[in-house]
Structures are given as C-alpha cells and as structure tokens.
C-alpha cells in the first residue's frame, strides 16, 4: 500500500504557483486550486488538478493549504474575510509561501491559534520561475519543528527546505535576501554600464567577475540569462522586488538597526519603478541603470 499523501489546496496560480502545483501533481498529490484568473485555473485543470472558483472550496478539502499571494493584506483577507481559515479541517496546516511581512505573519499565526483554527507555517521561496519548474527552490520555513516535519515530503517536491526558526522567520529571511539581491543587481548593473562605456566586453566582464570576488547571483544568473540577451523575463516583477526590499528595511528599522545602504537602494529602485512600465520585470533595473547613467 502506498503511503498516505495529504490533500493539497493551492491559492494563487500565477508565475510561481502554476509550476509549483504542477510539480505536486506529478509527484502524485491531489491538488485543488484557485486563482482570480480563469486562464490560470484552466492550466491547473489541464495538468490534472481540480480547479474551483472560490478559495473556500479549496480550503474545505485540504490537509495542507498553500498560499502564493502578493502580500500580507491579501493573505489576511483571504484567510479571515474570505472565510478560508474557518473552512479548513481542524488539523490542517496553512503554508504561506507568499512574500509577507514577518511581524504580521507572527500576529496572524497567534490569532489563528487563539481562535482554534489551522496552524500556520511561513515558507517563502527563492529561485524564481526556473527554480519552481525544476523543483530547486530554496524554501525558508518558519514554524515549530513538529509542524515543519509534517510538511517535509510535500515541500521536498518543490525544493530544499531550510528551517529558519519560529513562525515569521522565513518571511524575515526572504525579505532580507531580496534586499541583498536587489542591491547587488543594481550595483552590478552600474559596474557593467561603466565597463561597457570604457570599452570592455560585457561577456568578458562577467567571466572575470564570476571568477573573482565580485561574483554574485546577479553576475552568475541575472545578467547572463535575462539582461545580456535582452529578454528581461525572469518572471519576477520589479514592483514585487521593491515590496520585499521595503519589508526588509522596515524590519531593520523596527529592530532599531536602520539599513542605510538598503534604504538608499530602496530609493533608487522606487525611482526606477516610477519611470519604467508598472509591469516591468525586476531585471529591467539594469536597463534603467544604463539609461540613467
């Protein structure tokens, strides 16, 4: 007899949620999901999942409810105002894989517990659409060890799990990671623009950076794969990156440790967001850096 697999609910079937839910289906999990976009629901159905129109329908039959939503406002609205938390079975676990605000996540988990509702684990990811498709995401998981252990097999389908501490810690670490990522992407872009103006070949620059101390995810992945080819199509929006950066700097301020460089990076990314298309991919900061120089 094959081991029991929990029933998975998935709310948020966008750029990340679609490949993640598909991987769960391919691993033999029953997945019921929804999204505001009918096309996204259709993709789930075509992949073998059960697509429904409301979040409460998803919750009613879910042992593990995965949220891949834009922010804490949407998460709280779905769980409380949308009646999703109340519709879940008593032993269910909510896995918030969104980029939410850590202090609000902590408060939300406490409220759910006080109301006798489902347990909450935060498990934001890094690795982009490519990582979601390949199952190589880094999953930063905050919650008690027993609950995280219950989710081990499910999350292993999606990537590498790193237990970061108590609930809320995953969202804190994700925001701090993206602040670093955004800051070195902008710094890399400014360096690349200056070097090309001097006459250096961009491919040579990246080769040397990647063999030297200037190496980063920006030089190893973002510039060679999304900037140099001119696609700017990583699948992660500039506005979403800016939101995560602000979460990180707000967290630093709240801890009494203001991030001076991070705050300046937020200012520059905000400027870029105001000048680029609102739907711009985050790698377009490189295009903006070249233009403003």
Secondary structure, 3 states (H helix, E strand, C coil): CCCCCCCEEEECCCHHHHHHHHHHHHCCCCEEEECCCHHHHHHHHHCCCEECCCHHHHHHCCCEEEECCCCHHHHHHHHHHCCHHHHCCCCCEEEECCCCCHHHHHHHHHHHHHCCCCEEEEEEEECHHHHHHHCCEEEEEECCHHHHHHCHHHHHCCEEEEEEECCCHHHHHHHHHHHHHHHHHHHHHHHHHHHHHHCCCHHHHHHHHHCCCCCCHHHHHHHHHHHCCCCCCCCCEHHHHHHHHHHHHHHHHHCCCCCHHHHHHHHHHHHHHHHCCCCCEHHHHHHHHHHHC
